Amino acid sequence: MRTNDWKSREKAKVLVIGHDPTLQNSEERAPFVLFANYFFEDKPKKYPELQKFKLAKSTFDQITEVTNGIIKPEEIYVTNLCNVPLLRAPKGKTVFIPEIKAIEGLKNIQTILNENPTIEYIFPMSLQVNYWLQKLDFYNSKTDFVIETEPKAKGIKNENPYFEPKKTKTFLKICGNQYKTKNGNQIIIPILHSKNYPIKGNFTAYKEKYENIKNYFK
């Protein structure tokens, strides 16, 4: 089953790109990317519906907060780099997106941009999503990010493939920075996945990066 993009309720100004619909602890498939529809519905009171709402809320809150309220939730379009279920990764590992699926996802992204010329900003979430977007020449950070983030062969060749970069902490090189799409005028700003926002715990090193985003939108 394919997970659907969440189309903005008003003219889209922002495109958010998530990872994939494979949930870590459930076989359930989200009807819309990152359960975005839950944000616009009444807040549920019980688990697991409440968890879906929280993920959706983190998605929209993250964008409105880092843009200092310039972008409204109704102006946000949400997709995944991969909108189809993938093989579940071993516990504690990140699901691997095969290149062919990343290429299909990029084609979908290009279609979205063509059909929504009002989109000004793109927020790709997570390490692997940004790896593929740079690897497939959607944008370039002019660093060694792609080389250092290349997935290890042992992860790709595993019975249940998983994504593990050659080097750690490479996302700090690009997170919060501003880039341009190779064939368009959109500004790309890499950010953490919704599940890691608000920033806490192991992700406190990214707080300064997020301040840079907020300063950009002042």
C-alpha positions as CSV (number, residue, x, y, z in Angstrom):
1,M,0.0,0.0,0.0
2,R,1.3,3.4,-1.0
3,T,1.3,6.3,1.5
4,N,-0.2,9.4,0.1
5,D,1.4,12.9,0.0
6,W,-0.3,15.5,2.2
7,K,-1.3,18.3,-0.1
8,S,-1.3,21.8,1.4
9,R,-4.7,23.3,2.1
10,E,-3.6,26.6,0.7
11,K,-1.0,27.5,-2.0
12,A,2.1,25.6,-0.9
13,K,5.1,27.6,0.1
14,V,7.0,24.7,1.7
15,L,7.7,21.1,0.7
16,V,8.8,18.8,3.6
17,I,10.4,15.5,2.6
18,G,10.3,12.7,5.1
19,H,11.9,9.3,4.9
20,D,9.5,6.3,4.3
21,P,6.3,4.9,5.7
22,T,7.8,1.8,7.5
23,L,7.1,2.3,11.2
24,Q,9.6,0.9,13.7
25,N,7.1,-0.8,16.0
26,S,4.1,-1.4,13.9
27,E,3.0,-3.0,10.6
28,E,0.4,-0.2,10.1
29,R,0.7,2.0,7.1
30,A,0.0,5.7,7.4
31,P,-2.7,6.9,5.0
32,F,-0.8,10.2,4.6
33,V,2.9,10.9,5.1
34,L,3.9,11.3,8.8
35,F,0.2,11.0,9.7
36,A,-0.1,14.7,8.6
37,N,-4.0,14.5,8.5
38,Y,-4.1,14.0,12.3
39,F,-2.8,17.6,12.8
40,F,-6.0,19.0,11.3
41,E,-8.3,16.7,13.3
42,D,-9.4,16.7,16.9
43,K,-6.6,15.6,19.2
44,P,-7.1,11.9,20.1
45,K,-7.0,10.9,23.8
46,K,-5.7,7.3,23.6
47,Y,-2.6,5.5,22.4
48,P,-1.7,4.7,19.5
49,E,-3.8,7.5,17.9
50,L,-2.2,10.0,20.2
51,Q,1.3,9.0,19.0
52,K,0.3,9.6,15.4
53,F,-1.1,13.0,16.3
54,K,2.2,13.9,18.1
55,L,4.3,12.9,15.0
56,A,2.1,15.1,12.8
57,K,2.2,18.0,15.3
58,S,6.0,17.8,15.4
59,T,6.2,18.0,11.6
60,F,4.1,21.1,11.3
61,D,5.4,22.7,14.6
62,Q,9.0,22.3,13.4
63,I,8.4,24.2,10.2
64,T,6.3,27.0,11.7
65,E,8.7,27.5,14.6
66,V,12.0,27.6,12.6
67,T,10.4,30.0,10.1
68,N,9.3,32.2,13.0
69,G,5.6,31.8,12.0
70,I,6.2,33.0,8.4
71,I,4.9,29.6,7.1
72,K,1.5,28.4,8.3
73,P,0.6,24.7,8.6
74,E,-1.9,25.2,5.7
75,E,1.0,26.2,3.4
76,I,3.0,23.0,4.0
77,Y,3.1,20.1,1.5
78,V,4.5,16.8,2.9
79,T,5.9,13.9,1.0
80,N,8.4,11.0,1.6
81,L,11.4,10.2,-0.5
82,C,9.9,6.7,-0.5
83,N,6.2,6.4,-0.2
84,V,6.0,2.6,-0.4
85,P,6.8,0.1,2.4
86,L,10.3,-1.2,2.7
87,L,11.9,-4.2,4.4
88,R,12.0,-3.6,8.1
89,A,15.6,-2.9,9.4
90,P,17.1,-4.8,12.4
91,K,16.2,-3.2,15.8
92,G,18.0,0.1,16.3
93,K,18.9,0.5,12.7
94,T,17.6,2.8,10.0
95,V,15.6,1.4,7.1
96,F,17.6,1.5,3.8
97,I,16.0,3.2,0.8
98,P,17.3,1.5,-2.4
99,E,18.6,3.8,-5.1
100,I,15.8,2.8,-7.5
101,K,13.2,3.9,-4.9
102,A,15.1,7.1,-4.2
103,I,15.0,7.8,-8.0
104,E,11.3,7.2,-8.1
105,G,10.9,9.5,-5.1
106,L,12.9,12.3,-6.7
107,K,10.7,12.1,-9.8
108,N,7.7,12.6,-7.5
109,I,9.4,15.6,-5.9
110,Q,10.0,17.1,-9.3
111,T,6.4,16.6,-10.2
112,I,5.3,18.3,-7.0
113,L,7.5,21.3,-7.7
114,N,6.2,21.5,-11.3
115,E,2.6,21.4,-10.1
116,N,3.2,23.8,-7.2
117,P,5.3,26.7,-8.5
118,T,4.5,28.6,-5.3
119,I,6.9,26.4,-3.3
120,E,9.8,28.5,-2.1
121,Y,11.5,26.3,0.5
122,I,12.3,22.6,0.8
123,F,13.0,21.0,4.1
124,P,14.4,17.5,3.6
125,M,14.5,15.5,6.8
126,S,17.1,13.1,8.1
127,L,20.6,11.9,7.0
128,Q,19.6,9.3,4.4
129,V,17.1,11.5,2.6
130,N,19.7,14.3,2.2
131,Y,22.3,11.7,1.1
132,W,20.1,10.6,-1.8
133,L,19.1,14.1,-2.8
134,Q,22.7,15.1,-3.1
135,K,23.8,11.7,-4.6
136,L,21.1,12.1,-7.3
137,D,22.2,15.7,-8.0
138,F,19.1,17.4,-6.7
139,Y,21.3,19.8,-4.8
140,N,25.0,20.1,-3.8
141,S,26.5,21.1,-0.5
142,K,30.0,21.5,-1.9
143,T,31.4,19.3,1.0
144,D,32.5,15.7,1.3
145,F,29.0,14.9,2.7
146,V,28.1,12.3,0.0
147,I,31.4,10.5,0.2
148,E,31.4,10.4,4.0
149,T,27.7,9.4,4.3
150,E,27.8,6.6,1.7
151,P,26.2,3.5,3.3
152,K,28.3,0.7,4.4
153,A,28.1,-2.5,2.3
154,K,27.4,-4.7,5.3
155,G,24.2,-2.8,5.9
156,I,23.0,-2.8,2.3
157,K,23.8,-6.6,1.9
158,N,22.1,-7.6,5.2
159,E,19.0,-9.9,4.9
160,N,17.1,-6.9,6.2
161,P,19.0,-4.0,4.7
162,Y,19.8,-1.0,6.8
163,F,21.4,2.4,6.3
164,E,24.7,3.0,8.2
165,P,27.0,5.8,6.9
166,K,30.7,5.3,6.7
167,K,31.3,8.2,9.0
168,T,29.2,9.5,11.9
169,K,27.9,13.0,12.6
170,T,28.1,14.0,8.9
171,F,24.6,15.5,9.1
172,L,26.0,18.3,11.3
173,K,27.9,19.5,8.2
174,I,24.7,20.4,6.4
175,C,21.8,20.6,8.8
176,G,20.3,24.1,9.0
177,N,22.4,25.4,6.1
178,Q,20.7,27.0,3.0
179,Y,21.3,25.5,-0.5
180,K,19.7,26.0,-3.9
181,T,18.1,23.3,-6.1
182,K,20.2,22.5,-9.1
183,N,17.4,23.1,-11.6
184,G,15.1,25.5,-9.7
185,N,14.9,28.5,-7.4
186,Q,13.9,26.8,-4.2
187,I,15.9,27.1,-1.1
188,I,16.8,23.8,0.5
189,I,17.3,23.6,4.3
190,P,18.1,20.1,5.7
191,I,16.5,19.4,9.1
192,L,16.1,16.6,11.6
193,H,13.2,14.1,11.3
194,S,10.0,15.0,13.1
195,K,10.5,12.3,15.6
196,N,13.6,14.1,16.9
197,Y,11.9,17.4,17.3
198,P,11.7,19.3,19.7
199,I,15.5,18.9,20.1
200,K,16.7,17.1,23.2
201,G,19.0,14.4,24.4
202,N,21.6,13.2,21.8
203,F,20.5,16.0,19.4
204,T,21.4,19.0,21.5
205,A,24.4,19.7,19.1
206,Y,21.8,20.7,16.5
207,K,20.3,23.6,18.6
208,E,22.8,26.1,17.1
209,K,22.0,24.8,13.6
210,Y,18.3,25.5,14.3
211,E,19.1,29.0,15.5
212,N,20.7,29.6,12.1
213,I,17.5,28.7,10.4
214,K,15.5,31.0,12.6
215,N,17.9,33.9,11.9
216,Y,17.5,33.3,8.2
217,F,13.7,33.8,8.5
218,K,14.0,37.0,10.6
